[in-house]
């Protein structure tokens, strides 16, 4: 739904969202005891739909992600006074989401955006799912894992467009979801 909003006129997208919500409301879905997780590491493009489905089929509710980060990059409004390019630059440099695509001088800030995603969405864990060719996301992962290690369970894997690898990913995500449920019950 978010991706369509990038290419459709606002009126058409709004109607599409309303139709989707109405269809979801009529759908009978069993309540599941899935783990609430944040998926991060996409960085440069949305992962294949097969990956998202595999994670969900493994027993995870994806409660937040970075698939369409461009829509949430800036954390507040850009001032409309002054030079527009300068204001937009300042907003990106100083008031934007801390991700692999943005260098942060202050290392202590690294991971705070991810922790906020986890806490504000009631997530129980994080899945680092990075494309195998995405060096920025893969290089950032150890720093984020260090921050999460004390507070939030996580697992990590790399993926490619190859659909043959989705079974092992589903198995790993399922084991992770099971471990969250076992640990949280203790």
N, C-alpha and C positions, 0 to 999 in steps of 0.2 A: 504494500500500500504506500509506503514512504517513497519508494522508487518512482511510482507512477506520479506522485506529486511533484517530481522534478521536471516532468515533461508535459503534463496536462495543464490546461487552463484551470485556474483555481475553482471556478464554478463546477467544472466537470469532476475534478478531484473531490470536492466537497460532497457532491452527490454520490460518487463512488464509495466514499467512506461511510456515508449514511446508509447506503444499501448494504454494505458489508456488515455494519453493526446490527442492522435489522435481521440479516440472515444469520448472524452468530447468535442473536437472542432467541431465534426459533430452533436452533440446533440442540438436540439432546446430547449432552456429553457427560460421561461418568466422572465423578470426582476421583482424582488419582492422588496418591501420596508421592508425587514427584519431588525431586530436589529443585529448589529455586537457585538458579545459577546465572552468573554474568559471563558472557562470552566476549573475549577480547583478543586482539592480535590481527584483525583483518587488514588494518592499515590502508591499503591502497585500492582494494576492491571488495565487493560483497562476495562472501564465499559461495560455493556452489550450493544450490538448494538441497542436494543430496546430503551434504554435511549437516545442514540445519535439521533436516528430517531425521538423520541418524542420531543426533544428540537428543532430539525430542523423543524418538522411539526408545532410547536408552533409559528413559525415566527422568528426564530433566525438563523443567520449565525454564525457558530462556526469558528472564525478567528484564534484562538489559543487555546491550551489545554495542559494538562500535561499527556496525555494518554501514550505516548511513551517517557517519560522524559529521559530514559537512552541514547537516541540518542542525547540529547541536554544538558546533565548534565554539562559537562565541558565547560566553557565559552571561553577557548582559548586552544591553542596547548600545549601538555605536552612536556617539554624539553626532547630531546633525549640524552643529555649528563648526566653523573652522574648515580647514582643507579636508575634503572627503577622503582622499587617499592616505593622508597622514593619520586621520582618525581611525580609519580601517586598519592601518598598519599597527597603531598603538593597541587597538582592541585585540588583534591577533597575537601580538607579542606579550601583552600583559594581562589580558582578561579572556583567555581562551583555554579550552580543555588541554590538559597535559597528556599528550599522547606521543607515540613513537615518531610521529611526523613533526614534532616540535622540540627543539633543543631547549632544555631548561638548565640555566646556570646553577640554580639552587637545587642541589641533589635531594635535600630534605623534602622538597615539594613533590618529588617523583613518587608516584603511587597514591597521592592524596585524592586525585580525581577518581581513580579506580576504587579506593576505599569508600569514597562518597557514593559511587554507583552501587556498591555492595550494600551499604547501610541504608541508603534511601529507598532501595527496592526490596529490602528484606531478603536479600540473597543469602544462601547458605554456603556458597562456594563459587569458585571461578574456574572457567576452562580457558586456558590459553590455546587458541587455535590459530596458528599463523601459517600463511602460505609458505611452502618450502623455499621460495625464492625471495622472500621479503626480509632482507637483512635488518632494516630498522626495527621491525617488530621482534625479530629473533634476538637482537642485541639488547633490546630493552627488557626482555622477559626476565633475566636473572635479577635485575634491580627490583622489579615489581614482585617477584617471588619472595625476595628477602623481606619485603614489607609485609606481604600477606602471611608469611610463615608463622608469625607470632599470633595471628588473629583469625585467618580465614583459610579453610582447606582449598586446595587447587590441584589441578592436573594439567598436563600440557602435551600437545602433539602438533606436528606439522602436517599439512595436507597439500595435495595438488588437485588438478581437475579430474584426475583418474578416479572413476567411480568404483573401481575394484578395491580400493583401500577403505571404503566406508564400513565394511563389516568389522575390521579390527578397531576402527574408531568408535563404532557403536558399542563394542564390547568394553573398551576402555572407559567410555563415558558412563556405561551402565554400572561398571564396577565402582566408579567414582560416586555415582548417585547412591548406590547401595551403601557405600562406606559413610557417606554423609548421614543417611538415615540411621545407620547403626550407631554412629558416634553421637548424633544429636539426641538419641533416645537414652543414652547412658547417663 
